[in-house]
Amino acid sequence: MPRRAREKSATGVYHIILRGINKQIIFEEPGDFRTFISILSCYRKKCGFDLYAYCLMSNHIHLLVKETEEDISSVMKKIEVTFVKWYNQKYKRVGNLFQERYKSETVDTEEYLLQVFRYIHQNPLHAGLETQVGKEYPWSSYKDYERGTAKRTDIKMMMGYFGNRQELLEFIHRQIYDVCMEDYTPRTLSDEESLQAIERLTGCTSPSDFQHMDLEERNEALQRLLLVGFSIRQLNRLTGVSRHTLCSIRGQ
């Protein structure tokens, strides 16, 4: 069966996700992140596309780009091939690293552009990798906007939607729990990773901590964990809160 042609964006703007094959880890160490960013920057100059936002997670990558001089499919192929060649040489492996086709969605309205922009920068927060957007996680375009410098990212266009840089940063920090490209499912966290994420997001390190919290504060913390993707079964096991209570909190 022939592949379905990708939908073309009326604005030329796309939200792109690259995933590791079989959800495998793409970035093993800081040097891997830096190399991908360097390759991305190189082809940004060579191919002329605009890069509005990026976030590199351990097993997937988010990009918010605008197609200009060259078809974005051609650009993405060059980026993938270059990185995979480097990666395979470094780790002495062969074969594919990325899932066969990158995922993409068109971004045809200003409203959705802003939603995707915030969603990409909040990815590490929602994964429990930091407690505040941009505070601890270094592998995104957030710092370019925080500093107001276009080191790797084309910040001018997104800055134009806000009165000043502070307004833009406040928008990124506003936790709305946007969902973009809804059929994308991140990998399930192990219990050890989940406990670390729970501690980052709530400050609790054991079921006992949840039992001693103020009821309203506890429910708000649990609702936040449910919103970022924890299952009721997993939270019941890791926090000691009953499934009945968790179902009630989710339904609020």
C-alpha positions in Angstrom: 0.0 0.0 0.0 1.5 3.4 -1.0 2.2 5.8 1.8 -0.3 8.5 2.5 1.0 11.9 1.3 1.7 14.3 4.1 -0.8 17.2 4.6 0.7 20.5 3.4 0.5 23.4 5.8 -1.1 26.6 4.4 1.3 28.6 6.5 4.4 26.4 5.9 4.6 25.7 9.7 4.8 22.2 11.1 5.1 20.5 14.4 7.4 17.5 13.9 8.2 14.6 16.2 11.0 12.2 15.7 10.9 9.0 17.8 13.5 6.3 18.5 12.7 3.0 16.8 10.7 0.8 19.2 10.8 3.8 21.6 14.5 3.2 22.2 16.7 5.9 23.8 18.2 8.3 21.2 20.4 10.4 23.5 22.6 8.4 25.8 24.8 11.3 27.1 25.1 15.1 26.8 27.4 14.9 23.8 24.6 13.2 21.8 22.2 16.1 22.6 24.8 18.6 21.6 25.6 16.8 18.3 22.0 16.7 17.2 21.6 20.4 18.0 24.7 21.2 16.0 23.4 19.2 13.0 20.0 20.9 13.3 21.7 24.3 13.3 23.9 23.4 10.4 20.9 22.4 8.2 19.0 25.4 9.3 21.6 27.5 7.7 22.1 25.3 4.6 18.4 24.6 3.9 17.0 27.9 5.1 14.1 26.7 7.2 12.9 28.7 10.3 13.2 27.0 13.7 10.8 28.4 16.2 11.2 25.9 19.0 12.8 22.5 19.8 13.0 20.1 22.7 15.1 17.0 22.7 13.8 14.3 25.1 15.6 11.0 25.8 13.7 9.0 23.2 11.9 11.6 21.0 12.4 15.1 19.6 10.0 18.0 19.1 10.5 20.6 16.4 8.4 23.6 15.4 9.6 24.7 12.0 8.6 26.7 9.0 9.3 25.4 5.5 11.0 28.1 3.3 13.5 27.3 0.5 13.4 23.5 0.6 10.7 21.0 1.2 10.7 20.1 4.9 10.6 16.3 4.1 13.9 16.7 2.3 15.3 18.7 5.2 14.3 16.1 7.8 15.8 13.3 5.7 19.2 15.1 5.7 19.1 15.8 9.4 18.2 12.2 10.2 20.7 10.6 7.9 23.5 12.8 9.2 22.8 12.1 12.9 22.2 8.4 12.4 25.5 8.0 10.6 27.3 9.8 13.4 25.4 7.9 16.1 26.1 4.5 14.5 29.8 5.2 14.2 30.0 6.4 17.8 28.1 3.4 19.3 29.4 0.8 16.8 25.9 -0.1 15.7 24.1 -0.5 12.3 20.6 0.1 11.1 17.8 2.6 11.8 17.7 4.7 14.9 14.5 6.6 14.2 11.1 5.2 13.6 10.6 4.9 9.9 8.7 8.2 9.3 8.7 11.3 11.4 5.3 12.4 12.6 4.1 15.9 11.6 1.1 18.0 11.9 0.2 21.3 10.2 0.1 24.5 12.2 -2.3 26.7 10.3 -3.6 29.2 12.9 -2.0 31.6 15.3 -3.8 30.1 18.2 -2.5 26.6 17.5 1.0 27.9 16.8 1.1 29.4 20.3 -0.3 26.2 21.8 2.4 24.0 20.2 5.1 26.5 21.1 4.2 26.3 24.8 3.6 22.5 24.6 7.1 21.9 23.3 8.8 23.9 26.0 6.7 22.3 28.7 7.6 18.7 27.7 10.4 18.3 30.3 8.1 19.6 33.0 5.3 17.3 32.1 7.8 14.4 32.1 8.9 15.2 35.6 12.4 16.2 34.5 12.2 19.7 36.1 10.0 21.6 38.5 9.9 24.8 36.5 10.0 25.3 32.7 13.6 25.9 31.6 15.0 25.9 35.2 16.8 22.5 35.0 16.4 21.0 31.6 19.0 22.3 29.1 18.0 20.6 25.8 15.3 22.9 24.5 15.1 26.4 22.9 13.8 27.9 26.1 17.1 29.6 26.9 17.2 31.4 23.6 13.9 33.1 24.5 14.9 33.7 28.1 18.1 35.4 27.0 16.4 37.1 24.0 19.2 36.0 21.7 18.8 34.1 18.4 21.6 31.7 19.0 19.9 28.6 17.5 16.3 29.6 17.2 14.4 32.1 15.1 12.9 34.0 18.0 11.8 37.2 16.3 8.6 35.8 14.9 7.3 34.3 18.2 8.4 37.4 20.1 6.1 39.4 17.8 3.1 37.9 19.5 3.9 39.4 22.8 4.5 42.9 24.1 7.9 42.0 25.5 10.1 39.1 26.5 8.6 38.8 30.0 5.1 38.3 28.6 6.4 35.5 26.3 8.1 33.7 29.2 5.0 34.1 31.4 3.0 32.5 28.6 5.4 29.5 28.4 5.2 29.0 32.2 1.4 29.1 32.3 0.5 25.4 32.9 -2.5 24.7 30.8 -1.6 21.1 30.0 -2.0 21.5 26.2 -2.1 18.3 24.2 -0.7 18.3 20.6 -0.5 15.5 18.1 -2.8 13.5 20.4 -2.0 10.0 19.0 1.6 10.3 20.1 2.1 8.2 23.2 5.4 8.6 25.3 7.1 5.6 26.8 5.8 4.4 30.1 8.0 5.4 33.0 9.4 2.7 35.3 8.4 2.8 39.0 11.8 4.2 39.9 11.5 7.0 37.2 7.9 7.6 38.3 8.9 8.1 42.0 11.6 10.6 40.9 9.0 12.4 38.8 6.5 12.4 41.7 9.1 13.9 44.0 10.0 16.7 41.4 6.3 17.6 40.9 5.0 17.3 44.4 7.9 17.1 46.8 6.6 13.8 48.2 9.0 10.9 48.5 6.8 8.2 50.0 3.1 7.2 50.4 3.3 8.6 54.0 4.0 12.1 52.7 0.7 12.0 50.8 -1.1 10.9 53.9 0.2 13.8 55.9 -0.7 16.5 53.3 -3.6 18.9 53.7 -6.5 17.3 51.8 -6.9 20.1 49.3 -3.2 20.3 48.6 -3.0 16.5 48.2 -5.8 16.4 45.7 -4.3 19.2 43.7 -1.0 17.4 43.6 -2.7 14.1 42.5 -4.7 15.9 39.9 -1.5 17.4 38.5 0.1 13.9 38.3 -3.0 12.5 36.5 -2.9 15.4 34.0 0.7 14.7 33.0 -0.1 11.0 32.3 0.2 8.9 35.4 -2.3 6.1 35.5 -4.7 5.5 38.4 -3.2 2.0 39.0 0.4 3.4 39.1 -0.6 6.3 41.5 -2.5 3.9 43.7 0.6 1.7 44.0 3.1 4.5 44.5 1.1 7.0 46.7 -1.1 4.7 48.7 -4.2 6.7 47.7 -7.2 4.5 46.9 -8.4 4.0 43.4 -11.8 5.3 44.3 -10.3 8.6 45.5 -8.1 8.9 42.4 -11.1 8.3 40.1 -13.0 11.0 42.0 -10.0 13.4 41.6 -9.7 12.6 37.9 -13.4 13.3 37.4 -13.2 16.8 39.0 
